[in-house]
Structures are given as structure tokens and as C-alpha cells.
């Protein structure tokens, strides 16, 4: 594992054999940019240049289905919901008919 000062340094470290290169400043900068650009994003991790995973707050989507919001393979956005967590309940790859409700969302009653 090696720590890079910038992208060029990271590329050099990879080419000389570093099995893992980290650049905390760039990674944290990307996370801060995501969270300030989109207020509903709590955390974001880039998996590659084109794929990432975001944790978003549910209160903005309360009472709407994933389909209403354009999520899904055939949705209006190119975003797929991997899971929904409500307290101890986790729904993995929910159906697009899933309604957003849950703990911590305005209007939450019970489960």
C-alpha cells in the first residue's frame, strides 16, 4: 500500500508495483463535493471512474415509490437502489414498487 500526493504520483506508484494506492485528499475532496452539491447525499464512495455508491437521506422521498423517483434499470435516471435500510430491516435490491418509508423519515409511524 502506498500514499500518493496527486494523481500522477499515484500512477507512478502503481506502475512501480504498489498493490494499492490511496490519496486521502482527493478521495475526501470528492466526498465533500458530492455532499455539498446534493444535500440529500449523506456519504458517497467512488468505486471506479463511472460507478459509485451513495447513502442518501430518505425524508426527501417519503411516501413515493422507487419507480416514481425514476430509479431502476428502465427508470428515468441511471441509478439503481441496492438496498433500503429501516432500523434492523434491510431490503436488498428492492422492487421499483417499493415505497420509501422508515425510521428517521418525517411521517414515520412504527416500523
Secondary structure, DSSP 8 states (H G I E B T S, - for coil): -EE-SSHHHHHHHHHTT-S-EE-HHHHHHHHHHHHHH-TTEEEEEESSSS-EEEEE-SGGGTT-BTTTTT-STTSSSS----EEEETTEEEES--TT-B---TTSTT----
